[in-house]
Amino acid sequence: MKNLVILISGRGSNMEAIVRACAQEAWGARIAAVIANRPDAAGLAFAASNGIATAVVDHRQFPDRASFDTALAQVIDGYAPDLVVLAGFMRVLTESFVGHYAGRMLNIHPSLLPMFPGLKTHQQALDAGCRVHGATVHFVTPTLDHGPIVAQSVVPVREGDDAAALSARVLKTEHVMYPRAVRWFVEGRLALDGERVTLTPAEPQWLFFDDSQAAGEGA
């Protein structure tokens, strides 16, 4: 039974999707804890209502990033995680923290990396005139929003889209793709080879979603 620890900063909709999928699909894993860096993170209530341990490590109580990361790692390690899942965790992590969880920490970023790291990705895609946009699940490395790609989702950019509409379309795919990627890790199917991720046995590692049609997948 693998232990998963999920980090959130707010609503935690991807956390909710992972919790539900883990329960419904019998992964052979348990969500050991949901940890937030903000005491008012709405996702904490959902976790507690589902019998999941919760904790808060408030970044505002620490003088610098390094001391916060040290305290956060101590709390995380108390749950003996096999995998740490960043689900809307809005903190830049130090190199030592990332190194501590190397190969066992996943993140989801709302763009088709390596395009548009950082914030306001949906507006960046619109400003660049992109015809498609999406999200990326990747292993976390010290470089912000960078690391070996596990899976990507793609959505069309439509005439008249604003950042909110595009964000909502991308988020729908995240709720499908992120639980799937976490399950692959739990099942021991992901292997890192430098900057590439191999999935064995192979199955589609990308999702195309157009809500005017059925979702389509391809290898």
Summary of the structure (lengths in Angstrom):
residues: 219
radius of gyration: 16.8
end to end distance: 29.0
largest distance: 50.0
contacts: 690
relative contact order: 0.14
helix: 33%
strand: 26%
